[in-house]
Amino acid sequence: MMRGASGSGSRWRCLHFFHIIFPTISLLLISGLADDPSNSKDVKKAERHDTHGNMIGIRIVIICLGLVAGAAFSVFLFKIWQKKKREEQHARLLKLFEDDDELEVELGIRD
């Protein structure tokens, strides 16, 4: 039972991390996309700034998607590891309780 408690603590820390990072990045994206230059004399500079702001926003989105994909892959590998470990423990349990023919012959229970 103790292992489950420490594992859930780690899960909560991970969720807490994402609850902090996701809104921060969202606010950065929103503020970057909301820039609306009001000066019309520097149109080329403003267009260049908008393009640069959009590129930064796209980079941030790509980085976030990469982080999410990496986290999902890590969870997938962890689940596979858990399943393999559970199967090994089950095999050890079956081996522990399997019939031991030699012991029965020695005790005279079976010929």
N, C-alpha and C positions, 0 to 999 in steps of 0.2 A: 504494500500500500504506500510505502514511503516513496518509492520510485515514481508513482503516478503523481504524487503531490509535487515533487520537484519538477517533473515534466510539465505539469500544468502551469507552474510558476514561470518557466521559460516561455511557454506559449503566451502567457499574459504579457510578459516583457516585450515579446515580438509584436503583439497586437498594439501595445502601448506605443512602441516605436513607430509603427505605421500610422497610428492615429495622430502622431505629432508631425511626421514627415509629409504625409499626403496633403493635409490642409495647407501646410507651408508652401509646398510646390504649387498647389492649386492657386493660392493667392499670388504667387509670382507669375504664373501664367496669365491669370486674369488681369493683373496690373500691367503686364507686358503687352497684352492684346488691347488694352483699353486706351493706350496712348493715342490721342487724336490731336495732331498739330493744328493750331488755329492760325498760324502765319501762312499766308498764301504766297509770299515773295520767295520763300525757300522751298518751293515745291519739290525740286529734285532731291534736295537734302532730306526732306520729309519722307519722300518715297523710298529713298535709300535706307532711312532709319526704320521705316515700317517693314521693309524686306528683311533687314537685319534682325529686328525684333521677332518677326515670324520665324526666322531661321533658329533663333535661340529657343523660342517656344517649341519648335519641332524637335530640336536636340534634347530638350528637357523631357518631352513626352517619350522619345525613343529611349532615353536613359531609364525613365521610370518603368517603361514596358520591359526593358532588359532586366531590371531589378526584380520585377514581379515574376518574370519567367524564371530567373535564377532561384528565387524563393520557392516557386512551385516545383521546380526540378529537385531542389533539396528535400522538400517534403515527400516527393515521390520516392526518392532514394531512401529516405528514412523509413517509409512504410515498407519498402521491399526488405530492408535490413531487419525491421521488426518481424516481418513474416518469416524470414529465414531463421531468425533466432527462436521464434516460437516453435517452428517445425523441429529444430534441433532439440529443444527442451522436451517436446512431445516424444521424439524418438528415444531420448534418454529415459523418460518415464516408462515407455513401453518396454525398453530393454531391462529396466529394473524389475518389472513385474512379469516378465515373460516366464514361461514354464522352464524350469531347469531339470531336464531329464536325468542328468547325472546325480543330482542330489536325491531325487526320488528313488533311484536304483540303490544308492548307498544306504538310504534309510529303510529299504525293503518294502517301500510302498508299492513299487512297480517293478515288474521283471524286465 
